[in-house]
Amino acid sequence: MSTPLLAVSGLTKRYRRGGKAVSAVNDVSFAIEPGETLALAGPSGSGKSTIARLVLRLIEPDAGTIQFEGGDFRSLGGAALRAKRARLQMVFQDPLAAFNPRATVARVLDDPLRIHDLASRTERPRRIAALLERVGLASDLAPRAIHEISGGQRQRVAIARAIATNPSLIVLDEAVSALDVSVRGQILDLLLDLQATERIAYLFISHDLGVVRAIAHRLAILDAGRIDESGDARAVIAAPQSAIGKALVAATPRLDRNTAL
């Protein structure tokens, strides 16, 4: 049996609210294979985004293990952690909030190349142009400020930044939920194309099961910090077994069980 790209076991995170310990994530376990998409779905407050931040070690868990590319990701620190983070990237829901809005597109894409020493100063403009082309943007967009381009273009820039370091896994936290339907479809097509050509795996976080069905191989449904059910994405959506799964399917207006998104 091959080693999963990412294997999370017993992941737990608690916060104190009003003098009481509240479990945001409670004993969560899952694995992702190379080139696979695992979706996490659930209502607001179910722990989806907390799991994303735990996996990336933007916050630290109270318990549990995180194995990434065959090693103990939680044990890394300093230069070793920075180097490994090049292989694990994130795309947020709102790239305008994630970026300095006054930065140029070129600066946003230059940063990972410079920080991870992936290209010399003279090579970086060519690499930036290639990244823009890879995500369907013109190279003459490079001098534009982030706040001057559209939401769909910003999300493509966010994806370009994520793939700049040649990651094996990208975490996408509601990465298409703020986009209109036509742009959302274009971004999903881009993600599927990148996965097919680069064998990138995705941890895809969404509340929209229509989007999940279009992109995910497997689906885990969360409620109150726990995984209530998981399995093949289309099978779970077609016949959810948990109460929260049934509620999510019922709450997705555009979800037609007999057709694709």
C-alpha positions in Angstrom: 0.0 0.0 0.0 1.4 3.4 -1.0 2.0 6.1 1.6 -0.7 8.9 1.5 0.5 12.3 0.6 -1.2 13.7 3.7 -2.4 11.7 6.7 -4.1 13.4 9.6 -5.0 11.4 12.7 -6.8 12.4 15.9 -6.5 16.1 15.1 -8.0 18.1 18.0 -8.2 21.8 18.7 -9.9 23.5 21.7 -10.5 27.1 22.5 -11.7 28.7 25.8 -14.9 30.7 25.6 -16.5 32.1 28.6 -14.3 30.1 30.9 -15.2 26.8 29.1 -13.2 24.6 26.8 -14.9 24.4 23.4 -13.8 21.8 20.8 -13.4 23.4 17.4 -12.0 20.2 15.9 -12.5 16.9 17.8 -10.5 13.7 16.9 -10.5 14.2 13.1 -8.7 11.7 10.9 -8.4 11.6 7.1 -5.9 10.9 4.3 -5.3 12.4 0.8 -3.5 10.5 -2.0 -1.3 12.3 -4.6 -3.4 13.9 -7.2 -6.7 13.4 -5.2 -9.2 15.9 -4.1 -10.8 15.5 -0.6 -13.6 18.0 0.1 -14.6 19.0 3.6 -18.1 20.3 3.8 -20.3 21.3 6.7 -22.3 24.3 8.1 -20.7 27.4 9.4 -18.7 26.7 12.6 -18.3 23.0 11.9 -14.5 23.2 11.9 -13.7 23.2 8.2 -11.4 26.3 8.2 -9.8 25.4 11.5 -8.8 22.1 10.0 -7.3 23.9 7.1 -5.2 26.1 9.3 -4.1 23.2 11.5 -3.0 21.2 8.4 -0.9 24.2 7.3 0.3 24.8 10.9 -0.9 28.4 10.8 -2.3 27.3 14.2 -1.1 24.4 16.3 -3.3 21.4 17.4 -3.8 20.3 20.9 -3.5 16.7 19.9 -3.1 14.6 16.8 -0.5 13.8 14.1 0.1 15.3 10.7 2.1 13.2 8.3 3.0 15.0 5.0 5.0 13.5 2.2 6.0 10.7 4.5 7.4 12.7 7.4 6.1 14.2 10.7 5.0 17.7 9.7 4.4 18.7 13.3 8.0 18.0 14.3 9.4 20.5 11.8 10.5 24.0 12.8 12.7 26.8 11.5 14.3 26.4 8.0 13.0 22.8 7.7 9.4 24.0 8.2 9.8 26.9 5.7 11.2 24.5 3.1 8.4 22.0 3.5 5.8 24.7 3.3 6.8 25.3 -0.3 5.2 21.9 -1.0 1.9 22.8 0.8 0.1 26.0 -0.3 -3.2 27.7 0.4 -5.8 29.7 -1.6 -8.2 31.7 0.5 -11.8 32.8 -0.2 -10.9 36.5 -0.5 -7.5 37.1 -2.3 -7.9 40.9 -1.8 -7.7 40.3 1.9 -4.9 37.8 1.6 -2.8 40.1 -0.5 -1.5 43.6 0.0 -4.1 45.3 -2.3 -1.5 47.9 -3.3 1.0 45.3 -4.4 1.3 44.6 -8.1 0.6 41.2 -9.6 4.3 40.9 -10.3 5.2 41.5 -6.7 2.7 38.9 -5.4 4.2 36.3 -7.7 7.8 37.4 -7.2 7.6 36.8 -3.4 7.4 33.0 -3.4 10.1 32.7 -6.0 12.3 35.0 -4.0 11.5 33.6 -0.5 12.0 30.0 -1.5 15.0 30.8 -3.8 13.4 29.3 -6.8 14.6 31.7 -9.4 17.3 34.4 -9.7 16.4 38.1 -10.0 16.9 38.0 -13.7 14.9 34.8 -14.2 11.9 35.8 -12.1 10.2 38.1 -14.7 10.1 35.1 -17.2 8.8 32.8 -14.5 6.1 35.3 -13.5 5.0 35.6 -17.1 4.9 31.8 -17.4 2.8 31.5 -14.2 0.3 34.1 -15.5 0.0 32.2 -18.8 -0.5 28.9 -16.9 -3.6 30.3 -15.1 -5.0 31.9 -18.2 -3.9 35.5 -17.7 -1.9 37.8 -20.0 1.6 38.6 -19.0 0.9 42.3 -19.4 -1.2 42.1 -16.2 2.0 41.9 -14.2 2.4 45.6 -13.5 -1.2 46.1 -12.4 -2.1 46.6 -8.8 -4.1 43.8 -7.2 -7.0 46.1 -6.3 -7.2 47.1 -10.0 -8.1 43.7 -11.4 -11.3 41.7 -11.2 -12.2 39.1 -8.5 -11.8 36.2 -11.0 -8.4 37.5 -12.1 -7.3 37.9 -8.4 -8.3 34.3 -7.7 -6.3 33.2 -10.8 -3.3 35.2 -9.4 -3.8 33.5 -6.0 -3.7 30.1 -7.8 -0.6 31.2 -9.7 1.1 32.1 -6.5 0.2 28.8 -4.9 1.6 26.8 -7.8 4.8 28.9 -8.0 6.5 26.7 -5.5 5.6 23.4 -7.2 3.4 22.2 -4.3 2.1 18.6 -4.0 -1.0 19.8 -2.0 -3.0 23.0 -2.1 -5.6 23.8 0.5 -8.5 25.8 -1.0 -10.7 27.4 1.7 -14.0 28.4 0.1 -11.8 29.5 -2.9 -14.7 29.9 -5.4 -17.6 30.8 -3.1 -17.2 34.6 -3.6 -17.2 34.3 -7.4 -20.2 34.5 -9.8 -21.3 31.3 -11.4 -19.6 31.7 -14.8 -16.2 32.7 -13.2 -16.6 29.9 -10.6 -16.9 27.3 -13.4 -13.7 28.7 -15.1 -11.7 28.5 -11.9 -12.9 24.9 -11.3 -11.9 24.0 -14.8 -8.4 25.6 -14.1 -8.0 23.6 -10.9 -9.0 20.3 -12.6 -6.5 21.0 -15.5 -3.7 21.7 -13.0 -4.5 18.5 -11.2 -4.5 16.5 -14.4 -1.2 17.9 -15.6 0.7 18.5 -12.4 -0.9 15.8 -10.2 -1.6 18.3 -7.4 -3.8 17.1 -4.6 -6.4 19.4 -3.1 -8.0 19.8 0.3 -11.1 21.6 -0.9 -13.3 23.3 1.7 -16.8 24.3 0.7 -20.3 24.6 1.9 -21.6 24.2 -1.7 -22.2 20.5 -2.5 -22.8 21.3 -6.2 -19.2 22.6 -6.4 -17.9 19.7 -4.3 -19.5 17.2 -6.7 -17.9 18.9 -9.7 -14.3 18.7 -8.3 -14.0 16.2 -5.4 -13.1 12.5 -5.5 -14.0 12.0 -1.8 -16.1 14.0 0.7 -16.1 14.3 4.4 -19.0 16.0 6.1 -18.3 17.8 9.3 -20.6 18.8 12.2 -19.4 20.3 15.5 -15.8 19.6 14.8 -16.3 15.9 14.0 -16.5 13.9 10.7 -20.1 12.6 10.6 -19.7 10.6 7.3 -17.3 10.3 4.5 -16.8 8.4 1.2 -17.0 8.8 -2.6 -18.2 12.4 -3.1 -21.0 11.6 -5.6 -22.2 8.7 -3.6 -22.4 10.7 -0.3 -24.2 13.5 -2.1 -26.6 11.2 -3.8 -27.5 9.3 -0.6 -26.3 11.1 2.6 -26.6 9.0 5.7 -26.0 11.6 8.4 -28.6 14.2 9.5 -26.2 17.0 8.7 -25.4 15.5 5.2 -29.1 15.3 4.4 -29.5 18.9 5.6 -26.6 20.1 3.4 -28.1 18.4 0.3 -31.5 19.9 1.0 -30.0 23.4 1.4 -28.2 23.3 -2.0 -30.7 24.9 -4.4 -28.9 24.1 -7.7 -28.1 20.5 -6.8 -29.7 18.1 -9.2 -28.7 14.6 -8.3 -28.9 13.3 -11.9 -26.8 15.9 -13.6 -23.3 17.4 -13.1 -22.8 21.0 -12.0 
